[in-house]
Amino acid sequence: MFTSVLMIEKALTSADVEFVTTLHGDEVVAFHVLLQPRGDQADRLLRAIDDVALGELDEAAHERETPEGADAAGQGQQALDVSLVALRSAGSVAEGRLIENHPLDALKELVDEIDADEVIVLTDPHYVEEFFHRDWASRARHKVGVPVLKLFSHSKV
């Protein structure tokens, strides 16, 4: 069985599930999903810039209305639960947890704990962070010791 750690920031769409579950052909994959609820206010500016870069001006204007930090934990747990059910429905083994702090430390610990074969980072584009190589995938490549695949979400939830 192939073991993947899947880092996400929102619930997986059906297209995302199909994409990640077919990456390894017919091989059975066990997914260990890590989801970090939306960050604190410091992340809000970066998300608004990304929204503008993607032409999503309405979303940039409404960034302030989205729950942050501890207030986002309930939505994060719901997104994780939906994603796990979708992966299991597609025939994969799946378990997961929320990340409260230091996502890359949690990632490294999990990779070591389960002897993961790879890490898949599946997020919306984050142009500012990617330009400066501060996105999860870029930073994880220097930390986890297994291949890191960066994928973009197919559509909005």
C-alpha positions as CSV (number, residue, x, y, z in Angstrom):
1,M,0.0,0.0,0.0
2,F,1.3,3.5,-0.9
3,T,1.1,6.0,1.9
4,S,0.5,9.7,1.1
5,V,0.3,12.7,3.4
6,L,-2.2,15.1,1.9
7,M,-2.0,18.7,3.1
8,I,-5.1,20.8,2.3
9,E,-6.6,24.1,3.3
10,K,-10.3,23.5,2.5
11,A,-12.7,20.6,1.7
12,L,-11.7,18.6,-1.3
13,T,-14.0,18.9,-4.3
14,S,-15.0,15.8,-6.3
15,A,-12.5,16.8,-9.0
16,D,-9.7,17.0,-6.3
17,V,-10.7,13.6,-5.0
18,E,-10.6,12.0,-8.4
19,F,-7.3,13.7,-9.2
20,V,-5.4,12.5,-6.1
21,T,-7.0,9.0,-6.0
22,T,-5.9,8.3,-9.5
23,L,-2.4,9.5,-9.3
24,H,-1.0,6.0,-8.7
25,G,-3.2,4.1,-11.0
26,D,-4.8,1.0,-9.5
27,E,-2.5,0.9,-6.4
28,V,-4.3,1.3,-3.1
29,V,-3.4,4.5,-1.4
30,A,-3.7,5.4,2.3
31,F,-4.2,9.1,2.7
32,H,-3.3,10.9,6.0
33,V,-4.9,14.3,5.6
34,L,-3.7,17.4,7.4
35,L,-5.9,20.5,7.3
36,Q,-5.0,23.8,8.8
37,P,-8.0,26.1,9.3
38,R,-7.5,29.6,8.0
39,G,-4.7,31.5,9.7
40,D,-4.7,34.7,11.6
41,Q,-5.2,38.3,10.4
42,A,-1.5,38.4,9.2
43,D,-2.5,36.0,6.4
44,R,-5.5,38.1,5.4
45,L,-3.5,40.6,3.2
46,L,-1.7,37.7,1.4
47,R,-5.0,36.1,0.6
48,A,-6.5,39.4,-0.6
49,I,-3.5,39.9,-2.9
50,D,-4.0,36.4,-4.3
51,D,-7.7,37.0,-4.8
52,V,-6.9,40.2,-6.8
53,A,-4.2,38.3,-8.8
54,L,-6.8,35.7,-9.7
55,G,-9.4,38.3,-10.7
56,E,-11.6,37.5,-7.8
57,L,-12.2,41.0,-6.6
58,D,-15.4,40.1,-4.7
59,E,-13.5,37.6,-2.6
60,A,-10.7,40.1,-1.9
61,A,-13.3,42.6,-0.6
62,H,-14.9,40.0,1.6
63,E,-11.7,38.5,3.2
64,R,-12.5,40.3,6.4
65,E,-15.8,38.4,6.8
66,T,-14.2,35.0,6.8
67,P,-13.5,33.4,10.2
68,E,-9.9,33.3,11.3
69,G,-7.8,31.4,13.8
70,A,-9.7,29.7,16.6
71,D,-13.0,30.9,15.1
72,A,-12.2,28.8,11.9
73,A,-11.7,25.5,13.8
74,G,-15.3,24.4,13.4
75,Q,-15.3,25.0,9.7
76,G,-11.9,23.3,9.4
77,Q,-13.2,20.2,11.1
78,Q,-16.2,20.1,8.9
79,A,-14.0,20.5,5.8
80,L,-11.7,17.7,7.0
81,D,-14.7,15.4,7.7
82,V,-16.1,16.0,4.2
83,S,-12.8,15.3,2.6
84,L,-12.2,12.0,4.5
85,V,-15.7,10.8,3.6
86,A,-15.0,11.6,-0.1
87,L,-11.7,9.9,-0.1
88,R,-13.1,6.8,1.5
89,S,-16.1,6.8,-0.9
90,A,-13.5,6.7,-3.7
91,G,-12.0,3.5,-2.3
92,S,-9.1,4.9,-0.5
93,V,-8.0,4.5,3.1
94,A,-8.2,7.9,4.8
95,E,-7.7,9.4,8.2
96,G,-6.9,13.0,9.1
97,R,-6.4,15.7,11.7
98,L,-6.5,19.4,12.0
99,I,-3.2,21.3,12.4
100,E,-3.3,23.9,15.1
101,N,0.2,25.4,14.9
102,H,3.3,25.0,12.9
103,P,2.0,23.1,9.9
104,L,5.5,22.1,8.6
105,D,6.5,20.7,12.0
106,A,3.2,18.7,12.1
107,L,3.9,17.5,8.5
108,K,7.4,16.3,9.4
109,E,6.2,14.5,12.5
110,L,3.5,12.7,10.6
111,V,5.8,11.7,7.7
112,D,8.2,10.2,10.1
113,E,5.5,8.6,12.2
114,I,3.8,6.7,9.4
115,D,6.8,6.3,7.1
116,A,5.1,8.2,4.3
117,D,6.1,7.6,0.7
118,E,5.2,11.1,-0.4
119,V,3.5,14.4,0.5
120,I,0.9,16.0,-1.7
121,V,0.1,19.7,-1.1
122,L,-3.2,20.6,-2.6
123,T,-4.2,24.2,-2.3
124,D,-5.5,27.2,-4.2
125,P,-2.7,29.2,-5.9
126,H,-0.9,31.6,-3.5
127,Y,1.1,33.7,-5.8
128,V,2.9,35.9,-3.3
129,E,4.0,33.0,-1.1
130,E,5.0,30.9,-4.2
131,F,7.0,33.7,-5.7
132,F,9.1,33.9,-2.5
133,H,9.1,30.1,-2.1
134,R,7.3,30.5,1.2
135,D,4.4,28.2,0.3
136,W,3.9,24.9,2.1
137,A,5.3,22.8,-0.8
138,S,8.4,24.8,-1.3
139,R,9.2,24.8,2.4
140,A,8.3,21.1,2.9
141,R,10.7,20.0,0.2
142,H,13.6,21.1,2.5
143,K,12.1,19.5,5.6
144,V,10.4,16.1,5.1
145,G,12.8,13.9,3.3
146,V,10.2,12.4,0.8
147,P,9.0,13.6,-2.5
148,V,6.6,16.6,-2.4
149,L,4.0,17.1,-5.1
150,K,2.3,20.4,-5.4
151,L,-1.2,20.5,-6.9
152,F,-3.8,23.2,-7.3
153,S,-7.4,22.7,-6.3
154,H,-9.6,22.2,-9.3
155,S,-12.5,24.4,-8.3
156,K,-14.1,26.3,-5.5
157,V,-16.2,24.5,-2.9
